[in-house]
Amino acid sequence: MTIRSLLFASAAVLGLLPAFAMGEVDAQRQALESRIEALSGELEALRLQLDALPPEDDPLYAEVDDPVLEEIAQRRQLERESTRNPLAITMHRRNYLFPLSYTTHPNQGAFRDIYADGSPNDLEVKFQFSAKVNLLEDVLGTTGDLYFAYTQRSWWQAYNTDASSPFRETNYEPEVFIDFDNTWRFLGWTNTRNRVAFNHLSNGRSMPLSRSWNRIYLESIFQRGDWAVAVAPHWRIPESDGDDDNPDIDRYWGYGDVTVARRFNGDQEASVMVRGNPSPGNMGTQVDYSWPLFGNIRGHVQYFYGYGESMIDYDHRNHRISVGFSVNPLFTGAGGVR
């Protein structure tokens, strides 16, 4: 206790200090306590930010003058900050909402198993939600993380009131994977990330609409300036004949995806994904273009042609154009281009 505080206390006891002076002391004390509490909160926030930064001797971030490596470091820091925030959601693949999704060739046969007395509208709503949770950091070194992720894509007949606006198809895609950040370079390209994953994909329906499979895939992402390429071959885990409700899916979906993405004028992004089986000529192609609108919301146009847009349509040739909105961009460290 300071001399000044002793004098104030003594004066108060002797009745020499007005009551309003003691009130002023209490107000000052409360202000100081509030300030200490605020500084403690700020100190804790700074400590969390410091913990999210990579070690000084981490070779992954040694060449900070390289824009590609700077983006890798930025993405990793953002994801770790999100992991430590219990109120945040870490994005996985693209999150989008297309209120207008038009197809020229609806799958009539599959829809009759949902609603026997009607037919599907050629205009519907398509959306995707995708998030991941970091289960374990620094797996097999300082650049690998173990994740659980969940992606859901839905095709909703919102405008088909005659059929009670059903969800025509929903695909559920949980997966467990290990991501490894990397700096390996070849001909000017940087291998920014490699992923090994166990992936399940199904539409959650009973026969005759049931579709599902389990896969192991390896995805490698390469980036050079404003270009990114993702190569993702997969191997289907075999199923018994009695349990396999889509035994010929490899004939249409193929054995992997190849995606090429390009960034324009800073924030505009375009990508082309190709999948399928070239031997029988069954291919699927998806083109995406997005641009910033306001805040984190982006305008988004998507075009799909071919096989494999959804599980129920894996063997149905589709021709679709969708317009709407997306949230996460592709090029924050090339965290994912699908």
VENGI-V403189 format. One record per helix or strand of 3 or more residues. SS is the DSSP state (~ for helix, > for strand). FROM is the first residue (numbers start at 1). TO is the last residue. Records with the same first field share a line. If there is no record, write none. Layout:
SS->FROM-TO ; FROM-TO
This chain:
~->3-13 ; 19-52 ; 59-61 ; 67-84 ; 108-112 ; 161-163 ; 249-253
>->96-103 ; 123-136 ; 144-156 ; 167-186 ; 189-202 ; 212-224 ; 227-236 ; 256-264 ; 268-277 ; 282-294 ; 297-306 ; 318-326
